[in-house]
Amino acid sequence: MSMTKKELIQKKTQMKVHQITDGLTIQPNRIYVIPPNKDMAILNGTLQLMDLPQPRGFNLPIDSFFKSLAQDQGADAIGIILSGGTRSARLACFYTIDRIRT
């Protein structure tokens, strides 16, 4: 039986790992795993799941999340993204840092 991303991460940390559900309130010292084929934003400290704009093709869920994180949390926004290091993720990270500075 194959393990889920949540299970794989949980094996390597003592922090609590959560599979994100719509409306989940974020808490400090937690790891959140987005379900497959979903887009995510943060609004008033809660994670909002949405269907991807394009079920197939090029989607940038990390961009929309970082933009919403910067708008919702402002200077309090801090996050660590475990990613393949795509150009999309790097651009989104720079956007968030820039929003926090201004």
ROKOL-219754 format. One record per residue (C-alpha): residue number from 0; residue in three letters; z, y, x. Coordinates in Angstrom, 3 decimals, padded with zeros to 6 digits. Example, Ala and Ser with C-alpha at 12.3 -4.5 7.8 and 13.67 -1.06 7.14 Angstrom:
node n = 0 | res = ALA | zz = 007.800 | yy = -004.500 | xx = 012.300
node n = 1 | res = SER | zz = 007.140 | yy = -001.060 | xx = 013.670
END
This chain:
node n = 0 | res = MET | zz = 000.000 | yy = 000.000 | xx = 000.000
node n = 1 | res = SER | zz = -000.945 | yy = 003.408 | xx = 001.423
node n = 2 | res = MET | zz = 001.598 | yy = 006.194 | xx = 001.659
node n = 3 | res = THR | zz = 001.176 | yy = 009.601 | xx = 000.068
node n = 4 | res = LYS | zz = 001.248 | yy = 012.782 | xx = 002.153
node n = 5 | res = LYS | zz = 004.696 | yy = 013.487 | xx = 000.738
node n = 6 | res = GLU | zz = 005.977 | yy = 010.086 | xx = 001.877
node n = 7 | res = LEU | zz = 004.419 | yy = 010.424 | xx = 005.328
node n = 8 | res = ILE | zz = 005.986 | yy = 013.837 | xx = 005.877
node n = 9 | res = GLN | zz = 009.352 | yy = 012.740 | xx = 004.487
node n = 10 | res = LYS | zz = 009.536 | yy = 009.978 | xx = 007.108
node n = 11 | res = LYS | zz = 009.432 | yy = 012.621 | xx = 009.873
node n = 12 | res = THR | zz = 011.889 | yy = 015.235 | xx = 008.597
node n = 13 | res = GLN | zz = 015.351 | yy = 015.598 | xx = 007.138
node n = 14 | res = MET | zz = 014.156 | yy = 018.475 | xx = 004.962
node n = 15 | res = LYS | zz = 013.438 | yy = 017.742 | xx = 001.314
node n = 16 | res = VAL | zz = 009.745 | yy = 017.210 | xx = 000.610
node n = 17 | res = HIS | zz = 008.374 | yy = 018.005 | xx = -002.847
node n = 18 | res = GLN | zz = 005.051 | yy = 017.243 | xx = -004.506
node n = 19 | res = ILE | zz = 004.250 | yy = 020.556 | xx = -006.187
node n = 20 | res = THR | zz = 004.277 | yy = 020.732 | xx = -009.962
node n = 21 | res = ASP | zz = 003.197 | yy = 023.753 | xx = -011.978
node n = 22 | res = GLY | zz = 005.971 | yy = 026.336 | xx = -012.244
node n = 23 | res = LEU | zz = 008.112 | yy = 024.878 | xx = -009.436
node n = 24 | res = THR | zz = 010.584 | yy = 027.477 | xx = -008.124
node n = 25 | res = ILE | zz = 010.463 | yy = 027.722 | xx = -004.339
node n = 26 | res = GLN | zz = 013.640 | yy = 027.197 | xx = -002.362
node n = 27 | res = PRO | zz = 014.440 | yy = 027.687 | xx = 001.322
node n = 28 | res = ASN | zz = 014.277 | yy = 024.812 | xx = 003.787
node n = 29 | res = ARG | zz = 011.893 | yy = 022.722 | xx = 001.733
node n = 30 | res = ILE | zz = 008.427 | yy = 021.332 | xx = 002.349
node n = 31 | res = TYR | zz = 005.927 | yy = 021.548 | xx = -000.483
node n = 32 | res = VAL | zz = 002.810 | yy = 019.371 | xx = -000.699
node n = 33 | res = ILE | zz = -000.062 | yy = 020.488 | xx = -002.927
node n = 34 | res = PRO | zz = -001.655 | yy = 017.749 | xx = -005.054
node n = 35 | res = PRO | zz = -005.276 | yy = 016.850 | xx = -004.318
node n = 36 | res = ASN | zz = -008.054 | yy = 018.848 | xx = -005.965
node n = 37 | res = LYS | zz = -005.806 | yy = 021.752 | xx = -006.955
node n = 38 | res = ASP | zz = -005.637 | yy = 025.442 | xx = -006.163
node n = 39 | res = MET | zz = -002.261 | yy = 027.142 | xx = -005.893
node n = 40 | res = ALA | zz = -000.755 | yy = 030.592 | xx = -006.131
node n = 41 | res = ILE | zz = 002.758 | yy = 031.990 | xx = -006.165
node n = 42 | res = LEU | zz = 003.982 | yy = 034.313 | xx = -008.901
node n = 43 | res = ASN | zz = 007.556 | yy = 035.581 | xx = -009.189
node n = 44 | res = GLY | zz = 008.738 | yy = 032.921 | xx = -006.744
node n = 45 | res = THR | zz = 007.188 | yy = 030.001 | xx = -008.630
node n = 46 | res = LEU | zz = 004.244 | yy = 027.873 | xx = -007.555
node n = 47 | res = GLN | zz = 001.359 | yy = 027.897 | xx = -009.988
node n = 48 | res = LEU | zz = -001.187 | yy = 025.070 | xx = -009.926
node n = 49 | res = MET | zz = -004.733 | yy = 025.659 | xx = -011.110
node n = 50 | res = ASP | zz = -007.921 | yy = 023.694 | xx = -011.196
node n = 51 | res = LEU | zz = -010.252 | yy = 024.424 | xx = -008.300
node n = 52 | res = PRO | zz = -012.864 | yy = 027.077 | xx = -009.166
node n = 53 | res = GLN | zz = -015.600 | yy = 024.629 | xx = -008.164
node n = 54 | res = PRO | zz = -014.674 | yy = 020.946 | xx = -008.592
node n = 55 | res = ARG | zz = -017.252 | yy = 020.120 | xx = -005.936
node n = 56 | res = GLY | zz = -018.435 | yy = 022.166 | xx = -003.028
node n = 57 | res = PHE | zz = -016.781 | yy = 024.844 | xx = -000.910
node n = 58 | res = ASN | zz = -013.292 | yy = 025.921 | xx = -002.016
node n = 59 | res = LEU | zz = -010.740 | yy = 028.012 | xx = -000.151
node n = 60 | res = PRO | zz = -007.368 | yy = 027.161 | xx = -001.763
node n = 61 | res = ILE | zz = -005.414 | yy = 028.320 | xx = 001.282
node n = 62 | res = ASP | zz = -006.998 | yy = 031.783 | xx = 001.009
node n = 63 | res = SER | zz = -005.925 | yy = 032.280 | xx = -002.596
node n = 64 | res = PHE | zz = -002.433 | yy = 030.970 | xx = -001.817
node n = 65 | res = PHE | zz = -001.891 | yy = 033.277 | xx = 001.173
node n = 66 | res = LYS | zz = -003.156 | yy = 036.275 | xx = -000.784
node n = 67 | res = SER | zz = -000.785 | yy = 035.533 | xx = -003.651
node n = 68 | res = LEU | zz = 002.078 | yy = 034.878 | xx = -001.184
node n = 69 | res = ALA | zz = 001.575 | yy = 038.276 | xx = 000.460
node n = 70 | res = GLN | zz = 001.403 | yy = 040.033 | xx = -002.898
node n = 71 | res = ASP | zz = 004.390 | yy = 038.202 | xx = -004.397
node n = 72 | res = GLN | zz = 006.787 | yy = 038.037 | xx = -001.440
node n = 73 | res = GLY | zz = 005.654 | yy = 040.966 | xx = 000.721
node n = 74 | res = ALA | zz = 007.694 | yy = 041.294 | xx = 003.917
node n = 75 | res = ASP | zz = 009.736 | yy = 038.213 | xx = 002.981
node n = 76 | res = ALA | zz = 006.687 | yy = 035.939 | xx = 003.209
node n = 77 | res = ILE | zz = 007.025 | yy = 033.263 | xx = 005.855
node n = 78 | res = GLY | zz = 005.313 | yy = 029.910 | xx = 005.839
node n = 79 | res = ILE | zz = 004.172 | yy = 027.085 | xx = 008.030
node n = 80 | res = ILE | zz = 000.896 | yy = 025.461 | xx = 007.106
node n = 81 | res = LEU | zz = 000.100 | yy = 021.934 | xx = 008.256
node n = 82 | res = SER | zz = -003.660 | yy = 022.004 | xx = 008.273
node n = 83 | res = GLY | zz = -006.722 | yy = 020.890 | xx = 010.131
node n = 84 | res = GLY | zz = -006.917 | yy = 024.414 | xx = 011.534
node n = 85 | res = THR | zz = -010.075 | yy = 025.420 | xx = 009.726
node n = 86 | res = ARG | zz = -011.483 | yy = 028.910 | xx = 010.024
node n = 87 | res = SER | zz = -010.496 | yy = 029.451 | xx = 006.382
node n = 88 | res = ALA | zz = -006.814 | yy = 028.761 | xx = 007.097
node n = 89 | res = ARG | zz = -006.791 | yy = 031.067 | xx = 010.108
node n = 90 | res = LEU | zz = -008.403 | yy = 033.932 | xx = 008.179
node n = 91 | res = ALA | zz = -005.942 | yy = 033.519 | xx = 005.319
node n = 92 | res = CYS | zz = -003.017 | yy = 033.594 | xx = 007.736
node n = 93 | res = PHE | zz = -004.247 | yy = 036.818 | xx = 009.319
node n = 94 | res = TYR | zz = -004.660 | yy = 038.353 | xx = 005.850
node n = 95 | res = THR | zz = -001.039 | yy = 037.495 | xx = 004.999
node n = 96 | res = ILE | zz = 000.331 | yy = 038.881 | xx = 008.269
node n = 97 | res = ASP | zz = -001.667 | yy = 042.082 | xx = 007.782
node n = 98 | res = ARG | zz = -000.324 | yy = 042.491 | xx = 004.230
node n = 99 | res = ILE | zz = 003.248 | yy = 042.008 | xx = 005.441
node n = 100 | res = ARG | zz = 002.857 | yy = 044.681 | xx = 008.136
node n = 101 | res = THR | zz = 001.590 | yy = 047.329 | xx = 005.696
END
